[in-house]
Amino acid sequence: MIFGEGSERKKLEQQRRSEGRLPPGQSLTLKWPVLHEGNVPRVDLRTWDFRIEGLVEKPVRFTWEEFNRLPQTEIQCDMHCVTRWSRFDNRFEGVLFTEVMKLVTPKPASPAGGPEARFAMVRGENGYTANLPLEDLMKPATIFALKHDGEPLPAEHGYPVRLIVPHLYLWKSVKWVRGFELTARDEPGFWEQNGYHIRGDPWKEQRFDTDQ
């Protein structure tokens, strides 16, 4: 079963709900279910790169070695999937989004009315995309994760790098992430074009484009 068996899970679920940590419509899982679009990609770290493009003064490209030399942090967070499971107290190690943003200069609005960078289209392998406001990405726990609970990310969970945005539904936490493009408008990504909510706040149950 997807959530795990036994009275331990039910007891923990009740505890997390009483603590106000379990969003509406969610169930606690002791497992880490595998859900994604397409196949798990094969990654060659010799050719892997990470790109920041769009409304920036100068595009940036990192090799795998360069990305790994960026300052790294550990966070602890909960994860909430749109398919109604939640997994608690995950430890992720990696590079904070705010750390990456120190290396680029987003374009401000110009006096002539030029566009201002306010959103991002995050890009993964196989053409996968997810849109996010910069305000969400700049929150202190948003991280490009390299490890989970002290171990390198498993391939099925996003190795070598996965974006983690803990306060939104997990489809926004792009697996196999390869960079992002800063944009002026909030354009829909893959799942948003296929009926999912444009933002995906689990506390508001923003699962589908018909939800408020």
DRENRO-837172 format. One record per residue: chain; x, y, z of N, C-alpha, C in turn. Coordinates in nm, 4 decimals. Each point is the difference from the previous one (the first is absolute). Layout:
N
ATOM kette      nc1      nc2      nc3     cac1     cac2     cac3      cc1      cc2      cc3
ATOM     A        X        Y        Z        X        Y        Z        X        Y        Z
...
END
This chain:
212
ATOM kette      nc1      nc2      nc3     cac1     cac2     cac3      cc1      cc2      cc3
ATOM     A   0.0837  -0.1207   0.0000  -0.0837   0.1207   0.0000   0.0866   0.1248   0.0000
ATOM     A  -0.0539   0.1079  -0.0568   0.0784   0.1210  -0.0195   0.0346   0.0706   0.1309
ATOM     A  -0.0847  -0.0126   0.1011   0.0203   0.0763   0.1224   0.0756  -0.0769   0.1082
ATOM     A   0.0194  -0.1303  -0.0147   0.0610  -0.0794   0.1054  -0.1077  -0.0587   0.0899
ATOM     A   0.0344  -0.1036   0.0726  -0.0990  -0.0759   0.0759   0.0077   0.0292   0.1490
ATOM     A  -0.1070  -0.0374   0.0714   0.0062  -0.0127   0.1441  -0.0403   0.1223   0.0793
ATOM     A  -0.0068  -0.0253   0.1321  -0.0454   0.1021   0.0935   0.1007   0.1134   0.0152
ATOM     A   0.1300  -0.0268  -0.0268   0.1007   0.1054   0.0118  -0.0314   0.1145  -0.0954
ATOM     A  -0.0318  -0.0334  -0.1243  -0.0314   0.1035  -0.0978  -0.1218   0.0809   0.0423
ATOM     A  -0.1048  -0.0684   0.0455  -0.1221   0.0697   0.0400   0.0253   0.0911   0.1200
ATOM     A   0.0823  -0.0480   0.0934   0.0320   0.0812   0.1173   0.0770   0.1250  -0.0396
ATOM     A   0.0991  -0.0170  -0.0891   0.0785   0.1150  -0.0461  -0.0868   0.0964  -0.0796
ATOM     A  -0.0921  -0.0532  -0.0778  -0.0887   0.0855  -0.0779  -0.0859   0.0866   0.0913
ATOM     A  -0.0533  -0.0599   0.1040  -0.0805   0.0765   0.0948   0.0836   0.1076   0.0682
ATOM     A   0.1246  -0.0353   0.0321   0.0886   0.0955   0.0663   0.0314   0.1184  -0.0915
ATOM     A   0.0333  -0.0293  -0.1266   0.0325   0.1079  -0.0929  -0.1223   0.0886  -0.0257
ATOM     A  -0.1173  -0.0618  -0.0033  -0.1219   0.0794  -0.0198  -0.0238   0.0919   0.1194
ATOM     A   0.0206  -0.0513   0.1204  -0.0202   0.0820   0.1206   0.1031   0.1118   0.0095
ATOM     A   0.1176  -0.0223  -0.0585   0.1047   0.1023  -0.0011  -0.0230   0.1058  -0.1082
ATOM     A  -0.0998  -0.0226  -0.0851  -0.0270   0.0922  -0.1085   0.0957  -0.0146  -0.1161
ATOM     A   0.0611  -0.1168  -0.0166   0.0987  -0.0217  -0.1057  -0.0537  -0.0823  -0.1174
ATOM     A  -0.1200  -0.0534   0.0119  -0.0576  -0.0822  -0.1072  -0.1064   0.0804  -0.0738
ATOM     A   0.0256   0.0369  -0.1248  -0.0981   0.0798  -0.0749  -0.1308  -0.0764  -0.0202
ATOM     A  -0.1076   0.0709  -0.0282  -0.1297  -0.0654  -0.0221   0.0054  -0.0969  -0.1182
ATOM     A  -0.0679  -0.1137   0.0158  -0.0078  -0.0979  -0.1072   0.1219  -0.0877  -0.0163
ATOM     A   0.0985   0.0120   0.0925   0.1238  -0.0759  -0.0104   0.0038  -0.1138   0.1019
ATOM     A   0.0806  -0.1046  -0.0291   0.0259  -0.1102   0.0918   0.1509  -0.0167   0.0156
ATOM     A   0.0432  -0.0305   0.1198   0.1426  -0.0203   0.0266   0.0469  -0.1314  -0.0603
ATOM     A   0.1175   0.0029  -0.0609   0.0634  -0.1225  -0.0472   0.1358  -0.0167   0.0662
ATOM     A   0.0364  -0.1242   0.0271   0.1330  -0.0323   0.0519   0.0948  -0.0351  -0.1147
ATOM     A  -0.0565  -0.0122  -0.1208   0.0798  -0.0333  -0.1175   0.0284   0.1279  -0.0786
ATOM     A   0.0668  -0.0158  -0.1139   0.0201   0.1116  -0.0928  -0.0439  -0.0488  -0.1370
ATOM     A  -0.1291   0.0161  -0.0312  -0.0516  -0.0507  -0.1276   0.0710   0.0633  -0.1196
ATOM     A   0.0089  -0.0754  -0.1087   0.0660   0.0461  -0.1222  -0.1071   0.0342  -0.1025
ATOM     A  -0.0061   0.1274  -0.0364  -0.0972   0.0480  -0.0977   0.0684   0.1042  -0.0878
ATOM     A  -0.0046  -0.0180  -0.1304   0.0556   0.1010  -0.0888  -0.0467  -0.0256  -0.1421
ATOM     A   0.0157   0.1004  -0.0840  -0.0341  -0.0093  -0.1416   0.1203  -0.0541  -0.0769
ATOM     A  -0.0222  -0.1019  -0.0832   0.1063  -0.0524  -0.0838   0.0921  -0.0962   0.0728
ATOM     A   0.1106  -0.0337  -0.0665   0.0970  -0.0952   0.0530   0.1075   0.0707   0.0823
ATOM     A   0.0648  -0.0776   0.0866   0.1144   0.0527   0.0747   0.1150   0.0206  -0.0979
ATOM     A   0.0509   0.1235  -0.0117   0.1049   0.0244  -0.0995   0.1350  -0.0556   0.0434
ATOM     A   0.0815  -0.0338  -0.0964   0.1391  -0.0343   0.0262   0.0809   0.1295  -0.0009
ATOM     A   0.0829   0.0168   0.1012   0.0720   0.1263   0.0161   0.1496  -0.0242  -0.0169
ATOM     A   0.0627   0.0795  -0.0850   0.1450  -0.0015  -0.0170   0.0536   0.1285   0.0619
ATOM     A   0.0640  -0.0111   0.1160   0.0468   0.1181   0.0720   0.1110   0.0732  -0.0750
ATOM     A   0.0608  -0.0649  -0.0963   0.1043   0.0662  -0.0784  -0.0586   0.1070  -0.0921
ATOM     A  -0.1243  -0.0184  -0.0409  -0.0639   0.0967  -0.0902  -0.1147   0.0757   0.0672
ATOM     A  -0.0327  -0.0375   0.1233  -0.1089   0.0657   0.0739   0.0326   0.1475   0.0199
ATOM     A  -0.1022   0.0847  -0.0143   0.0185   0.1403   0.0359  -0.1296   0.0563   0.0561
ATOM     A   0.0119   0.1176   0.0586  -0.1119   0.0697   0.0645   0.0023   0.1428  -0.0524
ATOM     A  -0.1120   0.0440  -0.0580  -0.0033   0.1305  -0.0650  -0.1058   0.0915   0.0608
ATOM     A   0.0360   0.1273   0.0133  -0.0929   0.1045   0.0431  -0.0089   0.1005  -0.1138
ATOM     A  -0.1206   0.0158  -0.0540  -0.0193   0.0810  -0.1207  -0.1227   0.0879   0.0168
ATOM     A  -0.0401   0.0643  -0.1072  -0.1191   0.0840   0.0020   0.0319   0.1437   0.0353
ATOM     A  -0.0803   0.0583   0.0887   0.0140   0.1415   0.0364   0.1087   0.0191   0.1050
ATOM     A   0.1238  -0.0276  -0.0415   0.1173   0.0230   0.0843   0.0974   0.0864  -0.0795
ATOM     A   0.0821   0.0759   0.0729   0.0965   0.0859  -0.0683   0.0999  -0.0821  -0.0809
ATOM     A   0.0365  -0.1185   0.0532   0.0943  -0.0867  -0.0701  -0.0341  -0.1452   0.0318
ATOM     A  -0.0269  -0.0828  -0.1001  -0.0285  -0.1426   0.0265   0.1184  -0.0677   0.0689
ATOM     A  -0.0318  -0.1041   0.0790   0.1017  -0.0723   0.0765  -0.0105  -0.1485  -0.0316
ATOM     A   0.1153  -0.0656  -0.0104   0.0047  -0.1448  -0.0209   0.0999  -0.0606   0.0969
ATOM     A  -0.0425  -0.1087   0.0704   0.0878  -0.0736   0.0897   0.0228  -0.1406  -0.0532
ATOM     A   0.1214  -0.0485   0.0077   0.0248  -0.1426  -0.0172  -0.0349  -0.0696   0.1315
ATOM     A   0.0035  -0.1334  -0.0004  -0.0266  -0.0760   0.1222   0.1002   0.0368   0.1097
ATOM     A   0.1260   0.0098  -0.0355   0.1030   0.0336   0.0991  -0.0220   0.1398   0.0554
ATOM     A  -0.0346   0.0935  -0.0836  -0.0232   0.1378   0.0447  -0.1225   0.0092   0.0901
ATOM     A  -0.1057  -0.0710  -0.0354  -0.1206   0.0029   0.0818   0.0281  -0.0574   0.1390
ATOM     A   0.0786  -0.1061   0.0064   0.0313  -0.0631   0.1277   0.0907   0.0848   0.0883
ATOM     A   0.0687   0.0972  -0.0596   0.0855   0.0882   0.0798  -0.0770   0.1171   0.0623
ATOM     A  -0.1269   0.0154  -0.0356  -0.0803   0.1054   0.0608  -0.0254  -0.0332   0.1477
ATOM     A  -0.0152   0.1022   0.0853  -0.0261  -0.0252   0.1428  -0.1221  -0.0887   0.0192
ATOM     A   0.0121  -0.0977   0.0892  -0.1083  -0.0959   0.0219  -0.0546   0.0092   0.1420
ATOM     A  -0.1266  -0.0361   0.0124  -0.0761   0.0138   0.1236  -0.0849  -0.1247   0.0197
ATOM     A  -0.0380  -0.0285   0.1236  -0.0970  -0.1056   0.0289  -0.1273   0.0630   0.0541
ATOM     A  -0.1130  -0.0455  -0.0511  -0.1299   0.0440   0.0521  -0.0791  -0.1226   0.0452
ATOM     A  -0.0998   0.0213   0.0824  -0.0968  -0.1042   0.0350  -0.1377   0.0524  -0.0358
ATOM     A  -0.0781  -0.0834  -0.0688  -0.1290   0.0485  -0.0477  -0.0983  -0.1158  -0.0160
ATOM     A  -0.1261   0.0364  -0.0164  -0.1059  -0.0948  -0.0325  -0.0291   0.0101  -0.1496
ATOM     A  -0.0510  -0.1086  -0.0579  -0.0347  -0.0027  -0.1423  -0.1454  -0.0433  -0.0158
ATOM     A  -0.0693   0.0660  -0.0927  -0.1412  -0.0278  -0.0211  -0.0270  -0.0212  -0.1488
ATOM     A  -0.0463  -0.1185  -0.0358  -0.0261  -0.0332  -0.1394  -0.1471   0.0254  -0.0331
ATOM     A  -0.0258   0.0441  -0.1220  -0.1367   0.0259  -0.0435  -0.0841  -0.1272   0.0006
ATOM     A   0.0661  -0.1167  -0.0034  -0.0732  -0.1275   0.0047  -0.0382  -0.0396   0.1418
ATOM     A   0.0135   0.0947   0.0946  -0.0572  -0.0071   0.1346   0.0865  -0.0705   0.1043
ATOM     A   0.1312  -0.0145  -0.0237   0.0863  -0.0489   0.1072   0.0948   0.1103   0.0445
ATOM     A   0.0386  -0.0090   0.1274   0.0961   0.0932   0.0592   0.1075  -0.0799   0.0727
ATOM     A   0.1254   0.0432  -0.0175   0.1135  -0.0633   0.0662   0.0719   0.1063   0.0823
ATOM     A   0.0269  -0.0331   0.1269   0.0445   0.1014   0.0953   0.1480  -0.0145   0.0362
ATOM     A   0.0575   0.1136   0.0437   0.1352   0.0059   0.0574   0.1062  -0.0566  -0.0938
ATOM     A  -0.0061   0.0405  -0.1248   0.1023  -0.0371  -0.0986   0.1205   0.0924   0.0155
ATOM     A   0.1184  -0.0574  -0.0102   0.1230   0.0802   0.0016   0.0570   0.0046  -0.1414
ATOM     A   0.0137   0.1198  -0.0519   0.0591   0.0196  -0.1317   0.1267   0.0833   0.0131
ATOM     A   0.1025  -0.0395  -0.0752   0.1237   0.0774  -0.0078   0.0200   0.0453  -0.1431
ATOM     A   0.0431   0.1243  -0.0157   0.0237   0.0517  -0.1334   0.0233   0.1488   0.0015
ATOM     A  -0.0344   0.0639  -0.1115   0.0265   0.1420  -0.0207  -0.1319   0.0761   0.0067
ATOM     A  -0.0105   0.0939   0.0911  -0.1217   0.0790   0.0121  -0.0243   0.0812  -0.1272
ATOM     A  -0.1264   0.0166  -0.0356  -0.0334   0.0834  -0.1159   0.0537   0.1412   0.0196
ATOM     A  -0.0098   0.0524   0.1208   0.0499   0.1354   0.0264   0.1498   0.0094  -0.0250
ATOM     A   0.0718  -0.1098   0.0213   0.1446  -0.0008  -0.0248   0.0282   0.0087  -0.1495
ATOM     A  -0.0766  -0.0731  -0.0782   0.0168   0.0041  -0.1448  -0.0323   0.1396  -0.0546
ATOM     A  -0.1015   0.0627   0.0575  -0.0416   0.1315  -0.0497   0.1026   0.1095   0.0291
ATOM     A   0.0927  -0.0263   0.0900   0.1072   0.0968   0.0247   0.0922   0.0131  -0.1212
ATOM     A  -0.0046  -0.0975  -0.0901   0.0923  -0.0051  -0.1120  -0.0577   0.0578  -0.1288
ATOM     A  -0.1248   0.0459   0.0056  -0.0620   0.0624  -0.1165  -0.0661   0.1308   0.0419
ATOM     A  -0.0228   0.0862  -0.0971  -0.0707   0.1256   0.0239  -0.1278   0.0000  -0.0824
ATOM     A  -0.1162  -0.0163   0.0666  -0.1254   0.0064  -0.0752  -0.0205   0.1392  -0.0580
ATOM     A  -0.0609   0.0052  -0.1166  -0.0260   0.1288  -0.0629  -0.1167   0.0703   0.0704
ATOM     A   0.0212   0.1260   0.0412  -0.1112   0.0763   0.0574  -0.0872   0.0564  -0.1114
ATOM     A  -0.1157   0.0533   0.0379  -0.0835   0.0687  -0.0975   0.0735   0.1251  -0.0485
ATOM     A  -0.0004   0.0224  -0.1283   0.0706   0.1150  -0.0558  -0.0907   0.1228  -0.0005
ATOM     A   0.0580   0.1206  -0.0012  -0.0821   0.1214  -0.0069  -0.0905   0.0029  -0.1217
ATOM     A   0.0427  -0.0687  -0.1050  -0.0813  -0.0034  -0.1225  -0.1099  -0.1058   0.0050
ATOM     A  -0.0111  -0.0670   0.1153  -0.1057  -0.0996   0.0144   0.0408  -0.1407  -0.0366
ATOM     A   0.1312  -0.0259  -0.0006   0.0477  -0.1344  -0.0291  -0.0387  -0.0988   0.1091
ATOM     A  -0.0040  -0.1287  -0.0320  -0.0492  -0.1002   0.0966   0.0941  -0.0194   0.1182
ATOM     A  -0.0589  -0.0317   0.1149   0.0741  -0.0271   0.1231  -0.0070  -0.1489   0.0308
ATOM     A   0.1117  -0.0578   0.0444   0.0026  -0.1424   0.0356  -0.0749  -0.0217   0.1315
ATOM     A  -0.1147  -0.0690  -0.0072  -0.0815  -0.0257   0.1195  -0.0342  -0.1474   0.0164
ATOM     A   0.0261  -0.0795  -0.1034  -0.0339  -0.1421   0.0015   0.1167  -0.0804  -0.0554
ATOM     A  -0.0120  -0.1317   0.0104   0.1018  -0.0883  -0.0567  -0.0678  -0.1216  -0.0615
ATOM     A   0.0559  -0.0460  -0.1109  -0.0362  -0.1290  -0.0565   0.1164  -0.0936   0.0287
ATOM     A  -0.0238  -0.0966   0.0876   0.1045  -0.0949   0.0388  -0.0004  -0.1151  -0.0994
ATOM     A   0.1184  -0.0387  -0.0448   0.0116  -0.1002  -0.1050   0.0699  -0.1258   0.0510
ATOM     A  -0.0582  -0.1152  -0.0331   0.0595  -0.1276   0.0331   0.0354  -0.0762  -0.1266
ATOM     A   0.0408  -0.1253   0.0177   0.0291  -0.0862  -0.1149  -0.1295  -0.0308  -0.0758
ATOM     A   0.0180  -0.0441  -0.1238  -0.1114  -0.0456  -0.0841  -0.1032   0.1090  -0.0266
ATOM     A   0.0421   0.1275   0.0083  -0.0910   0.1092  -0.0310  -0.0980   0.0359   0.1093
ATOM     A   0.0143  -0.0589   0.1196  -0.0932   0.0294   0.1092   0.0205   0.1432   0.0483
ATOM     A  -0.1108   0.0691   0.0309   0.0064   0.1358   0.0518  -0.1004   0.0182   0.1131
ATOM     A   0.0282   0.0951   0.0882  -0.0943   0.0420   0.1037   0.0194   0.1492   0.0219
ATOM     A  -0.1095   0.0730   0.0069   0.0062   0.1443   0.0201  -0.0137   0.0341   0.1480
ATOM     A   0.0755   0.1015   0.0432  -0.0052   0.0440   0.1396   0.0253   0.1502   0.0082
ATOM     A  -0.0703   0.0696   0.0892   0.0351   0.1390   0.0274   0.1373   0.0066   0.0691
ATOM     A   0.0782   0.1021  -0.0314   0.1280   0.0173   0.0683  -0.0191   0.0133   0.1504
ATOM     A  -0.1119   0.0572   0.0419  -0.0285   0.0148   0.1422  -0.0004  -0.1350   0.0705
ATOM     A  -0.0532  -0.1032  -0.0655  -0.0006  -0.1342   0.0585   0.1392  -0.0611  -0.0006
ATOM     A   0.0706   0.0186  -0.1102   0.1335  -0.0590  -0.0099   0.0987   0.0629   0.0969
ATOM     A  -0.0202   0.1247   0.0359   0.0924   0.0703   0.0880  -0.0252  -0.0266   0.1476
ATOM     A  -0.0962  -0.0839   0.0326  -0.0219  -0.0355   0.1403   0.1204  -0.0778   0.0524
ATOM     A   0.0307   0.0106   0.1305   0.1283  -0.0498   0.0525   0.0206  -0.1508  -0.0079
ATOM     A  -0.1064  -0.0791  -0.0167   0.0171  -0.1457  -0.0049   0.0022  -0.0557  -0.1414
ATOM     A  -0.0165   0.0833  -0.1034   0.0045  -0.0499  -0.1372   0.1440  -0.0352  -0.0353
ATOM     A   0.0201  -0.1245  -0.0459   0.1366  -0.0506  -0.0138   0.0129  -0.0879  -0.1244
ATOM     A   0.1165   0.0075  -0.0631   0.0371  -0.0972  -0.1031   0.0706  -0.1139   0.0723
ATOM     A  -0.0745  -0.1083   0.0217   0.0467  -0.1077   0.0871   0.0905  -0.0976  -0.0744
ATOM     A   0.1092  -0.0377   0.0672   0.0925  -0.1020  -0.0489  -0.0110  -0.1282   0.0817
ATOM     A  -0.0424   0.0134   0.1253  -0.0109  -0.1152   0.0896  -0.1328   0.0033   0.0757
ATOM     A  -0.0452  -0.1196   0.0387  -0.1189  -0.0151   0.0830   0.0335  -0.0936   0.1152
ATOM     A  -0.0225   0.0479   0.1210   0.0304  -0.0776   0.1206   0.1428  -0.0554  -0.0026
ATOM     A   0.0930   0.0843  -0.0455   0.1422  -0.0338   0.0046   0.0530  -0.0802  -0.1165
ATOM     A  -0.0856  -0.0398  -0.0941   0.0417  -0.0808  -0.1140  -0.0286   0.0741  -0.1301
ATOM     A   0.0820  -0.0238  -0.1052  -0.0315   0.0596  -0.1291  -0.1421  -0.0345  -0.0438
ATOM     A  -0.0653   0.0927  -0.0656  -0.1362  -0.0256  -0.0469  -0.0058  -0.1258  -0.0855
ATOM     A  -0.0959  -0.0896   0.0232  -0.0191  -0.1119  -0.0932  -0.0403   0.0527  -0.1375
ATOM     A   0.0321  -0.0752  -0.1032  -0.0314   0.0433  -0.1361  -0.1487   0.0296  -0.0162
ATOM     A  -0.0856  -0.0840   0.0585  -0.1437   0.0173  -0.0186  -0.0550   0.1213   0.0740
ATOM     A   0.0800   0.0572   0.0907  -0.0435   0.1192   0.0718   0.0740   0.1257  -0.0437
ATOM     A   0.0757  -0.0086  -0.1110   0.0521   0.1216  -0.0573   0.1492   0.0138  -0.0138
ATOM     A   0.0783  -0.1041   0.0315   0.1465   0.0073  -0.0146   0.0369   0.0517  -0.1379
ATOM     A   0.0950   0.0922  -0.0087   0.0912   0.0443   0.1057  -0.0480   0.1208   0.0812
ATOM     A  -0.0961   0.0778  -0.0551  -0.0477   0.1201   0.0695  -0.1509   0.0095  -0.0133
ATOM     A  -0.0641   0.0299   0.1120  -0.1442   0.0231  -0.0020  -0.0321   0.1304   0.0723
ATOM     A  -0.0831   0.0810  -0.0616  -0.0515   0.1173   0.0689  -0.1011  -0.0444   0.1042
ATOM     A   0.0097   0.0544   0.1209  -0.0977  -0.0267   0.1053  -0.0621   0.1326   0.0417
ATOM     A  -0.1323   0.0102  -0.0164  -0.0765   0.1179   0.0420  -0.1009  -0.0496   0.1033
ATOM     A   0.0378  -0.0065   0.1276  -0.0784  -0.0752   0.0981  -0.1429   0.0494   0.0217
ATOM     A  -0.0251   0.1290  -0.0185  -0.1313   0.0550   0.0355  -0.1021  -0.0141  -0.1120
ATOM     A   0.0393  -0.0566  -0.1142  -0.0937  -0.0239  -0.1095  -0.0092  -0.1494  -0.0296
ATOM     A  -0.1056  -0.0400  -0.0731  -0.0128  -0.1404  -0.0379   0.1248  -0.0455  -0.0753
ATOM     A   0.0273  -0.1281   0.0105   0.1299  -0.0536  -0.0382   0.0271   0.0027  -0.1509
ATOM     A  -0.1037   0.0169  -0.0838   0.0293   0.0051  -0.1439   0.0815   0.1253  -0.0348
ATOM     A  -0.0033   0.0998   0.0893   0.0814   0.1198  -0.0213   0.1477  -0.0257   0.0328
ATOM     A   0.0288  -0.1079   0.0712   0.1374  -0.0347   0.0388   0.0623  -0.0852  -0.1111
ATOM     A   0.0507   0.0665  -0.1005   0.0383  -0.0643  -0.1259   0.1144  -0.0996   0.0195
ATOM     A  -0.0216  -0.1240  -0.0446   0.1061  -0.1005  -0.0009   0.0956   0.0258  -0.1164
ATOM     A   0.1239  -0.0489   0.0132   0.0997   0.0046  -0.1076   0.0110   0.1427  -0.0563
ATOM     A   0.0026   0.0962   0.0901  -0.0070   0.1405  -0.0397   0.1281   0.0412  -0.0724
ATOM     A  -0.0173   0.0820  -0.1042   0.1139   0.0442  -0.0812   0.0114   0.1521  -0.0089
ATOM     A  -0.0855   0.0717   0.0732   0.0109   0.1445   0.0003  -0.1363   0.0658   0.0004
ATOM     A   0.0008   0.1316  -0.0222  -0.1255   0.0738  -0.0039   0.0162   0.1255  -0.0839
ATOM     A  -0.1138   0.0510  -0.0443  -0.0068   0.1212  -0.0806  -0.0851   0.1017   0.0752
ATOM     A   0.0535   0.1183   0.0248  -0.0773   0.1053   0.0641  -0.0904   0.0660  -0.1040
ATOM     A  -0.1253   0.0253   0.0387  -0.1004   0.0522  -0.0923  -0.0779   0.1132   0.0659
ATOM     A  -0.0717   0.0742  -0.0821  -0.0838   0.1085   0.0502  -0.1411  -0.0472   0.0305
ATOM     A  -0.0434  -0.1072  -0.0671  -0.1361  -0.0501   0.0175   0.0022  -0.1430   0.0533
ATOM     A  -0.1074  -0.0365   0.0659  -0.0128  -0.1330   0.0591  -0.0586  -0.0959  -0.1039
ATOM     A   0.0862  -0.0523  -0.0850  -0.0442  -0.0920  -0.1052  -0.0105  -0.1420   0.0557
ATOM     A  -0.1010  -0.0779  -0.0379  -0.0169  -0.1348   0.0545   0.1089  -0.0964  -0.0457
ATOM     A   0.0428  -0.0882   0.0919   0.0932  -0.1063  -0.0314  -0.0739  -0.1246  -0.0459
ATOM     A   0.0696  -0.1160   0.0083  -0.0565  -0.1240  -0.0548  -0.1339  -0.0368   0.0635
ATOM     A  -0.0011  -0.0202   0.1322  -0.1233  -0.0441   0.0642  -0.1048   0.1108   0.0041
ATOM     A   0.0452   0.1241   0.0049  -0.0942   0.1113  -0.0003  -0.0740   0.0087  -0.1337
ATOM     A   0.0647  -0.0420  -0.1076  -0.0677  -0.0059  -0.1298  -0.0938  -0.1194  -0.0104
ATOM     A   0.0124  -0.0915   0.0957  -0.0813  -0.1219  -0.0031  -0.0979  -0.0079   0.1165
ATOM     A  -0.0454   0.1164   0.0462  -0.1106   0.0031   0.0946   0.0353   0.0257   0.1445
ATOM     A   0.1302   0.0079   0.0317   0.0371   0.0277   0.1384  -0.0024   0.1508   0.0267
ATOM     A  -0.0073   0.0343   0.1289  -0.0102   0.1391   0.0419   0.1265   0.0773  -0.0351
ATOM     A  -0.0128   0.1283  -0.0275   0.1135   0.0804  -0.0407   0.1019   0.0171   0.1134
ATOM     A  -0.0450  -0.0087   0.1291   0.0941   0.0194   0.1117   0.0184  -0.1265   0.0818
ATOM     A  -0.1068  -0.0611   0.0510   0.0132  -0.1277   0.0691   0.0303   0.0093   0.1478
ATOM     A  -0.0781   0.0791   0.0736   0.0156   0.0122   0.1454  -0.0777  -0.1124   0.0686
ATOM     A   0.0690  -0.0922   0.0712  -0.0719  -0.1123   0.0622  -0.0951   0.0435   0.1112
ATOM     A   0.0271   0.1119   0.0636  -0.0861   0.0464   0.1099  -0.1304   0.0582  -0.0512
ATOM     A  -0.0033   0.0346  -0.1279  -0.1229   0.0478  -0.0634  -0.0589  -0.1062  -0.0922
ATOM     A   0.0604  -0.1187  -0.0022  -0.0400  -0.1096  -0.0885  -0.0091   0.0462  -0.1464
ATOM     A   0.1027   0.0692  -0.0445   0.0061   0.0466  -0.1389   0.0557  -0.1107  -0.0885
ATOM     A  -0.0814  -0.1022  -0.0216   0.0431  -0.1169  -0.0777  -0.0199   0.0219  -0.1500
ATOM     A  -0.1177   0.0489  -0.0371  -0.0360   0.0080  -0.1408  -0.0363   0.1419  -0.0391
ATOM     A  -0.0033   0.0262  -0.1308  -0.0234   0.1375  -0.0454  -0.1403   0.0497   0.0315
ATOM     A  -0.0882  -0.0887   0.0450  -0.1336   0.0416   0.0417  -0.0051   0.0393   0.1477
ATOM     A   0.1085  -0.0256   0.0755   0.0039   0.0359   0.1420   0.0395   0.1459   0.0153
ATOM     A  -0.0464   0.0622   0.1065   0.0308   0.1408   0.0264   0.1412   0.0167   0.0547
END
